[in-house]
Amino acid sequence: MFTMLAVVTEVNPISRSASLPTHRQRRRAATRDEIVEAARSLLVQSGLEQVTLRGIAGELGMTAPALYRYFDSREALLEALIDTLYDELADILLAVRDADAHAPLKAQFVTTSREFRRWALTHRPEFGLLFGAPLPGVAGKDVATAPDRGMRFGQVWLELFAKLSREHPEVIPDGRRVDPQLRRQLREYHELIGRAVPIGTLELFLSCWMRLYGAVATEAFGHLNFALSDGDAEALFEGLLGELADRLGFAH
């Protein structure tokens, strides 16, 4: 699962006094990127267990000690890979969501949800790394120890529900009527994301996210193969999107 922070609406320009990276720093960054890409290739081709510093060093023609100059542990490397994948997924979803600046909110929600499913099904090893069970010692899989990881991915959805609050306030639950125990938990989350949306909107978001993520994960992890001959749940997924669209008050 992911966490979300306050929506960033304005990017501060880089100070003109900020120094540009040196040639050595650029080379180091390029080598780090190459190592992360090699880790991804091993993940896709051979599985997570084979993603080791020694294995990556062999793929790149480096020695293991040389690799440790860039990543001091396998866990640190996996965290870097997780960051890269979250950013990639966020970029893809944002491009789809914002392709038409005048598209109605329903269209943005539906196309973004479909693209999330498409990415999951065409990148199953990467999806498993991001959204599967937590990995011991890998902070990127634990929002308690890395609350900013996956922030941009989370904002894709947070911005949609913030817009929903403005365009369809009638579908937003009254935060004062939320279950008291749930409301206490949501207040902490509310502060974490900078009070970007009301408590009632957070309840609605989490309820919808449970269903959307649950549907995608169930299919991506192959848990429908027992019932569907080819494991393709597109028809079921489209039905779910229709139900969520109705719940969110989108016009047909």
Rosetta silent file (secondary structure, phi, psi, omega in degrees, C-alpha in Angstrom):
SEQUENCE: MFTMLAVVTEVNPISRSASLPTHRQRRRAATRDEIVEAARSLLVQSGLEQVTLRGIAGELGMTAPALYRYFDSREALLEALIDTLYDELADILLAVRDADAHAPLKAQFVTTSREFRRWALTHRPEFGLLFGAPLPGVAGKDVATAPDRGMRFGQVWLELFAKLSREHPEVIPDGRRVDPQLRRQLREYHELIGRAVPIGTLELFLSCWMRLYGAVATEAFGHLNFALSDGDAEALFEGLLGELADRLGFAH
SCORE:     score description
SCORE:     0.000 S_00000001
   1 L     0.000  168.002 -175.098    0.000    0.000    0.000 S_00000001
   2 L  -124.468  170.698  173.213    1.094    3.598   -0.365 S_00000001
   3 L  -121.787  163.424 -178.775    0.910    6.857    1.525 S_00000001
   4 L  -132.720  142.212  174.841    0.097   10.338    0.283 S_00000001
   5 L  -111.907  178.466 -175.946    1.323   13.764    1.293 S_00000001
   6 L   -57.267  143.891 -179.888   -0.127   17.182    0.579 S_00000001
   7 L   -65.503  130.995  177.196   -0.739   17.969   -3.057 S_00000001
   8 L   -88.265  116.141 -177.553    2.042   20.042   -4.508 S_00000001
   9 L  -106.587  -10.994  179.853    0.466   22.862   -6.517 S_00000001
  10 L  -146.133  129.305  179.580    3.513   25.045   -7.081 S_00000001
  11 L   -99.890  124.725  178.384    7.081   24.059   -7.695 S_00000001
  12 L   -70.923  133.625  178.104    9.679   26.463   -6.420 S_00000001
  13 L   -64.436  148.156  178.124   12.227   27.332   -9.098 S_00000001
  14 L   -66.759  133.456  179.839   15.739   26.068   -8.531 S_00000001
  15 L   -58.888  136.677 -179.526   17.886   28.739   -7.047 S_00000001
  16 L   -66.720  -19.008 -179.638   20.224   30.251   -9.598 S_00000001
  17 L   -83.224   -9.571 -179.358   22.956   30.003   -7.032 S_00000001
  18 L   -66.070  135.051 -177.889   22.602   26.233   -6.849 S_00000001
  19 L   -78.996  143.798  176.480   25.653   24.548   -8.314 S_00000001
  20 L   -76.136  150.302  179.264   25.302   22.204  -11.265 S_00000001
  21 L   -61.323  143.824  178.338   26.376   18.575  -10.779 S_00000001
  22 L   -76.602  168.227  177.578   29.984   17.881  -11.589 S_00000001
  23 H   -59.067  -41.361  179.861   31.092   15.422  -14.249 S_00000001
  24 H   -64.156  -40.833  179.907   31.982   12.940  -11.520 S_00000001
  25 H   -66.629  -37.923  178.086   28.551   13.324   -9.898 S_00000001
  26 H   -65.810  -40.943  177.584   26.822   12.792  -13.247 S_00000001
  27 H   -63.306  -41.214 -179.621   28.845    9.648  -13.875 S_00000001
  28 H   -64.931  -43.131  178.756   28.014    8.354  -10.420 S_00000001
  29 H   -62.992  -40.336  179.429   24.304    9.043  -10.938 S_00000001
  30 H   -64.236  -39.143  178.991   24.413    7.316  -14.333 S_00000001
  31 H   -67.501  -40.573  176.188   26.080    4.260  -12.799 S_00000001
  32 H   -59.081  -45.012  179.448   23.464    4.120  -10.022 S_00000001
  33 H   -61.473  -39.718  179.445   20.717    4.231  -12.641 S_00000001
  34 H   -64.742  -39.082  178.936   22.411    1.422  -14.562 S_00000001
  35 H   -65.819  -43.550  179.442   22.602   -0.692  -11.408 S_00000001
  36 H   -63.051  -40.590  178.827   18.919   -0.088  -10.626 S_00000001
  37 H   -65.557  -37.104  176.712   17.971   -1.028  -14.190 S_00000001
  38 H   -65.425  -37.839  177.203   20.010   -4.230  -13.911 S_00000001
  39 H   -63.202  -40.211  178.802   18.179   -5.033  -10.681 S_00000001
  40 H   -65.018  -41.794  178.907   14.863   -4.568  -12.461 S_00000001
  41 H   -60.576  -42.630  177.699   15.934   -6.856  -15.292 S_00000001
  42 H   -64.907  -39.908  178.273   16.863   -9.584  -12.823 S_00000001
  43 H   -58.480  -46.843 -176.552   13.548   -9.105  -11.008 S_00000001
  44 H   -70.476  -41.553 -173.703   11.596   -9.544  -14.239 S_00000001
  45 H   -81.898  -35.475 -170.021   13.666  -12.391  -15.662 S_00000001
  46 H  -126.870   -8.487 -179.828   14.507  -14.438  -12.587 S_00000001
  47 L    99.126  161.573 -174.273   12.420  -13.292   -9.625 S_00000001
  48 H   -61.835  -34.531 -177.759   13.089  -11.245   -6.525 S_00000001
  49 H   -61.239  -26.724 -177.510   15.270  -13.900   -4.869 S_00000001
  50 H   -87.911   -3.237  178.399   17.833  -13.514   -7.655 S_00000001
  51 L   -83.287   89.592  179.630   18.149   -9.766   -7.187 S_00000001
  52 L  -126.099  156.814  178.852   21.422   -9.744   -5.242 S_00000001
  53 H   -62.026  -39.318  179.415   24.372   -7.398   -5.306 S_00000001
  54 H   -65.075  -42.120  179.867   26.656  -10.216   -6.434 S_00000001
  55 H   -64.885  -40.841  179.377   24.280  -11.179   -9.241 S_00000001
  56 H   -67.870  -40.318  177.987   23.956   -7.590  -10.434 S_00000001
  57 H   -58.480  -41.681  178.608   27.714   -7.081  -10.285 S_00000001
  58 H   -64.084  -39.060  179.101   28.120  -10.102  -12.539 S_00000001
  59 H   -63.909  -34.755 -175.104   25.559   -8.735  -15.002 S_00000001
  60 H   -96.838   -0.525 -178.788   27.377   -5.411  -15.212 S_00000001
  61 L    70.986   30.032  178.835   30.905   -6.771  -15.215 S_00000001
  62 L  -110.634  166.374  171.354   31.678   -5.175  -11.862 S_00000001
  63 L   -90.711  153.510  178.762   33.054   -6.611   -8.663 S_00000001
  64 H   -58.656  -43.626  177.519   30.784   -6.872   -5.656 S_00000001
  65 H   -59.160  -35.134  178.336   32.993   -4.484   -3.602 S_00000001
  66 H   -64.924  -37.202 -179.797   32.719   -1.909   -6.402 S_00000001
  67 H   -65.998  -32.523 -179.069   28.949   -2.159   -6.269 S_00000001
  68 L   -66.494  -14.458  176.189   28.975   -1.450   -2.537 S_00000001
  69 L   -72.832  -16.640 -179.319   30.305    2.030   -3.311 S_00000001
  70 L  -106.503  -35.430  178.101   26.865    2.803   -4.741 S_00000001
  71 L  -138.072  123.709 -174.616   24.582    0.715   -2.530 S_00000001
  72 L   -83.892   -2.298  178.379   25.679   -0.490    0.884 S_00000001
  73 L  -162.536  162.266  175.188   23.107   -3.298    1.003 S_00000001
  74 H   -61.912  -37.707 -179.046   20.605   -5.245   -1.055 S_00000001
  75 H   -62.334  -41.322  179.203   17.854   -3.503    0.897 S_00000001
  76 H   -63.987  -37.821  178.302   19.140   -0.067   -0.123 S_00000001
  77 H   -66.376  -42.893  178.988   19.181   -1.151   -3.758 S_00000001
  78 H   -64.075  -36.396  176.783   15.617   -2.465   -3.552 S_00000001
  79 H   -62.493  -41.036  178.160   14.508    0.827   -2.011 S_00000001
  80 H   -65.056  -39.314  177.655   16.028    2.686   -4.965 S_00000001
  81 H   -65.411  -40.971  178.379   14.263    0.333   -7.377 S_00000001
  82 H   -61.717  -44.482  177.630   10.964    0.863   -5.566 S_00000001
  83 H   -58.226  -45.055 -179.023   11.384    4.633   -5.834 S_00000001
  84 H   -61.489  -43.679 -178.122   12.090    4.317   -9.563 S_00000001
  85 H   -68.551  -40.414  177.344    9.033    2.145  -10.168 S_00000001
  86 H   -60.924  -43.522  179.974    6.705    4.413   -8.199 S_00000001
  87 H   -64.675  -41.677  178.431    7.904    7.407  -10.203 S_00000001
  88 H   -60.767  -47.331 -178.579    7.483    5.536  -13.482 S_00000001
  89 H   -63.943  -41.928  178.405    3.958    4.461  -12.585 S_00000001
  90 H   -61.316  -43.405  179.413    3.038    7.979  -11.422 S_00000001
  91 H   -60.121  -43.396 -179.004    4.330    9.469  -14.685 S_00000001
  92 H   -64.914  -46.322 -178.279    2.283    7.006  -16.738 S_00000001
  93 H   -67.111  -39.762  178.555   -0.917    7.558  -14.760 S_00000001
  94 H   -64.100  -40.146  179.507   -0.544   11.341  -14.774 S_00000001
  95 H   -62.319  -41.326  179.270   -0.019   11.342  -18.542 S_00000001
  96 H   -70.760  -45.526 -177.435   -3.203    9.315  -19.052 S_00000001
  97 H   -61.355  -40.303 -172.709   -5.223   11.262  -16.487 S_00000001
  98 L  -103.032   13.992 -178.940   -4.241   14.683  -17.840 S_00000001
  99 L   -59.313  -37.129  177.420   -4.138   13.867  -21.560 S_00000001
 100 L  -119.221  106.560 -176.259   -7.326   15.881  -22.029 S_00000001
 101 L   -63.046  -20.313 -177.392   -7.404   18.899  -19.750 S_00000001
 102 L  -102.822    6.564 -179.489  -11.149   19.283  -20.377 S_00000001
 103 L   -65.727  140.853  176.899  -12.125   15.672  -19.764 S_00000001
 104 L   -64.780  159.475 -175.687  -14.864   15.201  -17.147 S_00000001
 105 H   -59.466  -38.349  179.412  -13.862   13.781  -13.797 S_00000001
 106 H   -58.693  -44.939 -179.552  -15.508   10.434  -14.525 S_00000001
 107 H   -63.281  -39.564  178.430  -13.376    9.973  -17.642 S_00000001
 108 H   -63.870  -42.904 -179.599  -10.223   10.848  -15.710 S_00000001
 109 H   -65.112  -45.422 -176.553  -11.074    8.369  -12.965 S_00000001
 110 H   -67.305  -47.260 -178.020  -11.955    5.556  -15.381 S_00000001
 111 H   -66.856  -36.991  177.744   -8.966    5.984  -17.698 S_00000001
 112 H   -65.628  -42.100  179.000   -6.556    6.261  -14.760 S_00000001
 113 H   -64.982  -41.554  178.417   -7.999    3.128  -13.167 S_00000001
 114 H   -63.963  -40.084 -179.162   -7.781    1.199  -16.426 S_00000001
 115 H   -68.578  -35.461  175.670   -4.172    2.258  -16.914 S_00000001
 116 H   -60.469  -44.633  177.712   -3.321    1.169  -13.372 S_00000001
 117 H   -64.776  -43.522 -179.157   -4.717   -2.290  -14.157 S_00000001
 118 H   -59.813  -45.523 -179.837   -2.934   -2.410  -17.522 S_00000001
 119 H   -62.315  -42.772 -179.241    0.425   -1.552  -15.917 S_00000001
 120 H   -60.689  -43.447 -176.032   -0.098   -4.130  -13.189 S_00000001
 121 H   -75.858  -24.376  179.180   -0.899   -6.916  -15.657 S_00000001
 122 H   -98.097   -3.650  178.608    1.995   -6.083  -17.996 S_00000001
 123 L  -137.638   54.574 -173.821    4.496   -5.546  -15.154 S_00000001
 124 H   -60.819  -43.166  178.444    3.556   -8.269  -12.686 S_00000001
 125 H   -61.948  -41.979  178.891    7.009   -8.671  -11.068 S_00000001
 126 H   -66.465  -40.516  177.467    7.283   -4.901  -10.559 S_00000001
 127 H   -60.340  -42.318  179.049    3.692   -4.727   -9.276 S_00000001
 128 H   -62.216  -38.239  179.017    4.486   -7.484   -6.794 S_00000001
 129 H   -65.714  -42.020 -177.938    7.510   -5.591   -5.527 S_00000001
 130 H   -75.652  -42.387 -167.389    5.527   -2.386   -5.010 S_00000001
 131 H  -117.781    5.635  177.521    2.223   -3.738   -3.765 S_00000001
 132 L   -85.052 -161.887 -177.359    2.964   -7.205   -2.440 S_00000001
 133 L   -64.557  147.357  177.801    3.890   -8.261    1.079 S_00000001
 134 L   -58.016  147.112  178.296    6.401   -6.087    2.982 S_00000001
 135 L  -103.501  129.728 -179.982   10.046   -7.113    2.660 S_00000001
 136 L   -54.713  127.502  174.829   12.119   -7.382    5.853 S_00000001
 137 L    81.582   -1.420 -179.053   14.507   -4.462    6.171 S_00000001
 138 L  -103.167  105.940 -175.257   13.231   -2.635    3.087 S_00000001
 139 H   -62.869  -28.972 -178.249   11.876    0.733    4.188 S_00000001
 140 H   -63.547  -15.529  179.059   10.223    1.308    0.827 S_00000001
 141 H   -99.457    4.617 -175.263    7.678   -1.383    1.663 S_00000001
 142 L  -131.781  106.020 -176.158    6.742    0.099    5.034 S_00000001
 143 L   -67.386  -16.935  177.398    4.958    3.450    5.079 S_00000001
 144 L   -70.117  -31.600 -178.855    5.643    3.760    8.803 S_00000001
 145 L  -102.404  -13.766  178.681    9.375    4.013    8.136 S_00000001
 146 L  -141.832   68.132 -173.070    9.211    5.669    4.712 S_00000001
 147 L   -65.912  -18.196 -179.190    6.007    7.776    4.584 S_00000001
 148 L   -92.144   -5.905 -178.855    7.117    9.777    1.534 S_00000001
 149 L   -72.830  130.869 -176.687    7.802    6.754   -0.648 S_00000001
 150 L    81.444   13.528 -176.046    5.212    6.513   -3.399 S_00000001
 151 H   -58.276  -46.688 -176.687    4.072   10.082   -2.740 S_00000001
 152 H   -66.202  -36.010  175.645    3.650   11.012   -6.420 S_00000001
 153 H   -62.734  -44.498  179.595    1.689    7.840   -7.107 S_00000001
 154 H   -62.795  -36.153 -178.809   -0.592    8.645   -4.198 S_00000001
 155 H   -65.583  -28.126  177.220   -1.120   12.187   -5.396 S_00000001
 156 H   -53.894  -44.501 -177.338   -2.532   10.905   -8.673 S_00000001
 157 H   -83.714  -38.381 -179.833   -5.530    9.612   -6.730 S_00000001
 158 H   -59.043  -41.773  179.930   -5.603   12.275   -4.028 S_00000001
 159 H   -64.787  -36.625  177.076   -5.973   15.012   -6.640 S_00000001
 160 H   -63.866  -43.008 -178.408   -8.902   13.176   -8.229 S_00000001
 161 H   -75.633  -27.612  172.849  -10.730   12.920   -4.904 S_00000001
 162 H   -65.465  -41.053  177.433   -9.942   16.538   -4.037 S_00000001
 163 H   -66.192  -37.914  176.941  -11.588   17.498   -7.335 S_00000001
 164 H   -59.439  -41.492  179.877  -14.498   15.197   -6.496 S_00000001
 165 H   -59.040  -35.852 -178.627  -14.984   17.102   -3.229 S_00000001
 166 H   -79.786  -39.740 -173.535  -15.350   20.340   -5.184 S_00000001
 167 H   -87.715  -29.036 -177.645  -17.504   19.050   -8.057 S_00000001
 168 L  -133.783   60.427 -177.971  -19.700   16.534   -6.224 S_00000001
 169 H   -61.684  -21.760 -177.942  -19.847   17.569   -2.547 S_00000001
 170 H   -67.748  -20.127 -179.068  -23.198   15.805   -2.229 S_00000001
 171 H   -93.359   -6.303 -177.640  -21.521   12.362   -2.440 S_00000001
 172 L   -81.347  124.432  178.053  -18.940   13.097    0.268 S_00000001
 173 L   -60.628  149.422  175.183  -19.824   11.530    3.647 S_00000001
 174 L   -71.859  117.057 -177.558  -20.216   13.860    6.592 S_00000001
 175 H   -58.336  -25.851 -179.382  -16.968   13.517    8.502 S_00000001
 176 H   -73.112  -16.378 -178.370  -18.825   14.009   11.791 S_00000001
 177 H  -102.431    2.494  176.296  -20.788   10.814   11.151 S_00000001
 178 L   -67.953  144.415  177.793  -17.791    8.623   10.409 S_00000001
 179 L   -46.169  130.243 -174.250  -17.297    5.795   12.900 S_00000001
 180 H   -54.262  -42.998  179.707  -15.482    7.366   15.903 S_00000001
 181 H   -65.544  -42.130  177.734  -12.593    4.889   15.887 S_00000001
 182 H   -65.385  -39.582 -178.923  -12.131    5.274   12.148 S_00000001
 183 H   -62.113  -38.837  178.088  -12.369    9.055   12.459 S_00000001
 184 H   -61.943  -41.940  178.944   -9.531    9.096   15.002 S_00000001
 185 H   -67.782  -40.656 -178.952   -7.309    7.166   12.611 S_00000001
 186 H   -67.299  -28.263  177.008   -8.290    9.329    9.673 S_00000001
 187 H   -62.619  -39.144  177.341   -7.393   12.475   11.609 S_00000001
 188 H   -64.036  -43.230  178.977   -3.784   11.274   11.783 S_00000001
 189 H   -66.703  -38.124  178.236   -3.827   10.579    8.060 S_00000001
 190 H   -57.436  -42.054  178.354   -5.540   13.906    7.488 S_00000001
 191 H   -70.474  -38.880 -177.649   -2.616   15.684    9.110 S_00000001
 192 H   -59.696  -38.076 -177.676   -0.070   13.567    7.237 S_00000001
 193 L   -93.927   15.118  175.671   -1.384   14.689    3.859 S_00000001
 194 L    72.660   27.626  179.290   -1.580   18.335    4.897 S_00000001
 195 L    55.312   37.169 -175.189   -5.378   18.387    5.289 S_00000001
 196 L   -66.229  -30.697  179.008   -5.622   18.272    1.512 S_00000001
 197 L  -138.720  158.589 -179.929   -9.151   16.806    1.571 S_00000001
 198 L   -66.170  162.615  178.295  -11.886   16.518    4.239 S_00000001
 199 H   -56.611  -44.287 -179.507  -12.198   13.539    6.583 S_00000001
 200 H   -61.810  -35.333  177.795  -15.310   12.343    4.761 S_00000001
 201 H   -67.262  -37.772  178.206  -13.448   12.384    1.445 S_00000001
 202 H   -64.223  -40.565  178.486  -10.680   10.259    2.943 S_00000001
 203 H   -61.484  -45.002 -179.944  -13.216    7.685    4.109 S_00000001
 204 H   -64.259  -42.608  178.954  -14.723    7.551    0.620 S_00000001
 205 H   -59.298  -50.999 -176.667  -11.302    7.346   -0.997 S_00000001
 206 H   -61.899  -38.087  178.330  -10.107    4.470    1.209 S_00000001
 207 H   -63.291  -44.727  178.951  -13.324    2.558    0.639 S_00000001
 208 H   -69.300  -39.561 -179.135  -13.000    2.921   -3.143 S_00000001
 209 H   -63.442  -39.093  178.247   -9.259    2.216   -3.096 S_00000001
 210 H   -56.519  -41.818 -177.981   -9.806   -1.055   -1.220 S_00000001
 211 H   -74.665  -42.636 -178.879  -12.088   -2.256   -4.005 S_00000001
 212 H   -66.235  -51.464  179.526   -9.990   -0.922   -6.884 S_00000001
 213 H   -62.616  -42.490 -179.223   -6.662   -2.186   -5.553 S_00000001
 214 H   -58.564  -41.623  179.446   -8.237   -5.453   -4.444 S_00000001
 215 H   -65.969  -45.071 -178.464   -9.565   -6.127   -7.937 S_00000001
 216 H   -66.916  -45.285 -178.147   -6.260   -5.304   -9.633 S_00000001
 217 H   -65.159  -41.112  179.866   -4.122   -7.235   -7.144 S_00000001
 218 H   -58.591  -42.071  179.774   -6.377  -10.295   -7.252 S_00000001
 219 H   -74.596  -44.299 -176.852   -5.993  -10.467  -11.030 S_00000001
 220 H   -63.129  -34.956 -179.812   -2.304   -9.495  -11.146 S_00000001
 221 L   -87.329    4.918  174.659   -1.365  -12.168   -8.606 S_00000001
 222 L    75.618   23.029 -175.587   -3.303  -14.832  -10.515 S_00000001
 223 L   -86.071    6.378  174.225   -5.887  -15.453   -7.820 S_00000001
 224 L  -110.277    2.138 -177.300   -8.751  -15.718  -10.313 S_00000001
 225 L   -63.295  -22.788 -179.333   -7.184  -18.457  -12.400 S_00000001
 226 L   -68.573  -22.878 -175.798   -9.216  -21.072  -10.548 S_00000001
 227 L  -113.978  -28.799 -177.692  -12.416  -19.662  -12.071 S_00000001
 228 L  -108.517  126.934 -171.825  -11.393  -17.895  -15.274 S_00000001
 229 L   -58.921  -37.840 -179.918   -9.795  -20.036  -17.973 S_00000001
 230 L  -111.010    7.572  178.005   -7.343  -17.358  -19.078 S_00000001
 231 L    71.227    8.548 -176.663   -7.319  -15.336  -15.866 S_00000001
 232 L   -88.547  114.652 -177.334   -8.700  -12.298  -17.731 S_00000001
 233 L  -109.341   28.525 -175.921  -11.081  -10.381  -15.496 S_00000001
 234 H   -57.976  -43.792 -178.926  -11.603   -7.342  -17.725 S_00000001
 235 H   -62.102  -42.232  177.656  -15.382   -7.714  -17.784 S_00000001
 236 H   -64.526  -40.267 -179.223  -15.500   -7.957  -13.996 S_00000001
 237 H   -64.725  -42.537  179.291  -13.174   -4.977  -13.679 S_00000001
 238 H   -63.943  -36.009  175.568  -15.316   -2.858  -15.993 S_00000001
 239 H   -63.758  -40.403  177.624  -18.351   -3.766  -13.891 S_00000001
 240 H   -62.817  -43.217  178.783  -16.509   -2.648  -10.783 S_00000001
 241 H   -60.235  -38.689  177.050  -15.613    0.676  -12.410 S_00000001
 242 H   -62.795  -41.715  178.516  -19.279    1.208  -13.201 S_00000001
 243 H   -64.698  -42.655  179.678  -20.227    0.557   -9.576 S_00000001
 244 H   -66.883  -39.077  178.422  -17.551    2.938   -8.303 S_00000001
 245 H   -61.685  -41.014  176.655  -18.598    5.604  -10.805 S_00000001
 246 H   -62.568  -44.665 -178.308  -22.183    5.346   -9.527 S_00000001
 247 H   -63.730  -33.302 -177.820  -21.037    5.613   -5.940 S_00000001
 248 L   -85.857    1.925  174.013  -18.941    8.677   -6.743 S_00000001
 249 L    77.600   23.038 -179.016  -21.897   10.415   -8.347 S_00000001
 250 L   -77.710  138.932  176.881  -20.538   10.579  -11.874 S_00000001
 251 L   -72.818  143.955  178.975  -23.077   11.271  -14.603 S_00000001
 252 L   -83.094    0.000    0.000  -23.437    8.526  -17.207 S_00000001
